[in-house]
Amino acid sequence: MQVEGMFSGWKEGTRYGFIVPDGGPPNIFLHMDDVPSQARIEAGTRLAVRSRNPAIGGRLGNLG
């Protein structure tokens, strides 16, 4: 399943943040290890993620 939304930002002092899906909660967990090294993701970045279960997280899909 692909879900699109806006990245809320990295949690201070951690290596994770959350994507707020366009369709509403639940937010999608995103860990820095799942982000390609060349990608620059900041609060407000629009993202698409692919996940079998978006409620437990997903790998970064197409940056938009």
C-alpha positions as a Markdown table, in Angstrom:
| # | Residue | x | y | z |
|---|---|---|---|---|
| 1 | Met | 0.0 | 0.0 | 0.0 |
| 2 | Gln | 1.3 | 3.5 | -0.8 |
| 3 | Val | 0.4 | 6.4 | 1.5 |
| 4 | Glu | 1.2 | 10.1 | 0.8 |
| 5 | Gly | 1.6 | 12.7 | 3.4 |
| 6 | Met | 3.7 | 15.5 | 5.0 |
| 7 | Phe | 6.8 | 14.8 | 7.1 |
| 8 | Ser | 6.3 | 16.4 | 10.6 |
| 9 | Gly | 10.1 | 16.6 | 11.3 |
| 10 | Trp | 12.8 | 14.6 | 13.1 |
| 11 | Lys | 12.2 | 14.2 | 16.8 |
| 12 | Glu | 15.0 | 16.1 | 18.7 |
| 13 | Gly | 17.8 | 13.8 | 19.8 |
| 14 | Thr | 16.5 | 10.8 | 17.9 |
| 15 | Arg | 16.8 | 9.3 | 14.4 |
| 16 | Tyr | 13.1 | 9.1 | 13.7 |
| 17 | Gly | 10.1 | 11.2 | 12.8 |
| 18 | Phe | 6.5 | 10.8 | 11.6 |
| 19 | Ile | 4.6 | 11.3 | 8.3 |
| 20 | Val | 1.1 | 12.7 | 8.7 |
| 21 | Pro | -0.9 | 10.9 | 6.0 |
| 22 | Asp | -3.2 | 12.9 | 3.8 |
| 23 | Gly | -6.1 | 10.6 | 4.8 |
| 24 | Gly | -5.6 | 11.3 | 8.5 |
| 25 | Pro | -4.2 | 9.2 | 11.4 |
| 26 | Pro | -2.5 | 7.1 | 12.3 |
| 27 | Asn | 0.8 | 8.8 | 11.6 |
| 28 | Ile | 3.5 | 6.7 | 9.9 |
| 29 | Phe | 6.8 | 6.1 | 11.7 |
| 30 | Leu | 10.0 | 6.9 | 9.7 |
| 31 | His | 13.5 | 6.0 | 10.8 |
| 32 | Met | 16.6 | 7.6 | 9.2 |
| 33 | Asp | 17.9 | 4.2 | 8.3 |
| 34 | Asp | 14.9 | 3.9 | 5.9 |
| 35 | Val | 15.8 | 7.1 | 4.0 |
| 36 | Pro | 18.3 | 7.0 | 1.1 |
| 37 | Ser | 21.5 | 8.7 | 2.1 |
| 38 | Gln | 21.2 | 11.3 | -0.7 |
| 39 | Ala | 17.7 | 12.4 | 0.4 |
| 40 | Arg | 17.2 | 15.5 | 2.4 |
| 41 | Ile | 14.0 | 15.4 | 4.4 |
| 42 | Glu | 12.9 | 18.3 | 6.5 |
| 43 | Ala | 9.6 | 19.2 | 8.2 |
| 44 | Gly | 7.0 | 20.0 | 5.6 |
| 45 | Thr | 8.5 | 17.7 | 2.9 |
| 46 | Arg | 5.8 | 15.8 | 1.0 |
| 47 | Leu | 6.5 | 12.1 | 0.9 |
| 48 | Ala | 5.0 | 8.8 | -0.4 |
| 49 | Val | 5.8 | 5.6 | 1.5 |
| 50 | Arg | 5.1 | 2.0 | 0.8 |
| 51 | Ser | 4.2 | -0.3 | 3.6 |
| 52 | Arg | 2.2 | -3.5 | 4.2 |
| 53 | Asn | 0.9 | -1.9 | 7.3 |
| 54 | Pro | 1.3 | 1.9 | 7.4 |
| 55 | Ala | 0.3 | 1.9 | 11.1 |
| 56 | Ile | 3.7 | 0.4 | 12.0 |
| 57 | Gly | 5.9 | 2.2 | 9.5 |
| 58 | Gly | 7.2 | 2.1 | 6.0 |
| 59 | Arg | 10.1 | 2.4 | 3.7 |
| 60 | Leu | 10.5 | 5.7 | 1.8 |
| 61 | Gly | 8.9 | 5.5 | -1.6 |
| 62 | Asn | 8.8 | 8.3 | -4.3 |
| 63 | Leu | 9.8 | 11.7 | -3.0 |
| 64 | Gly | 7.3 | 14.3 | -4.2 |
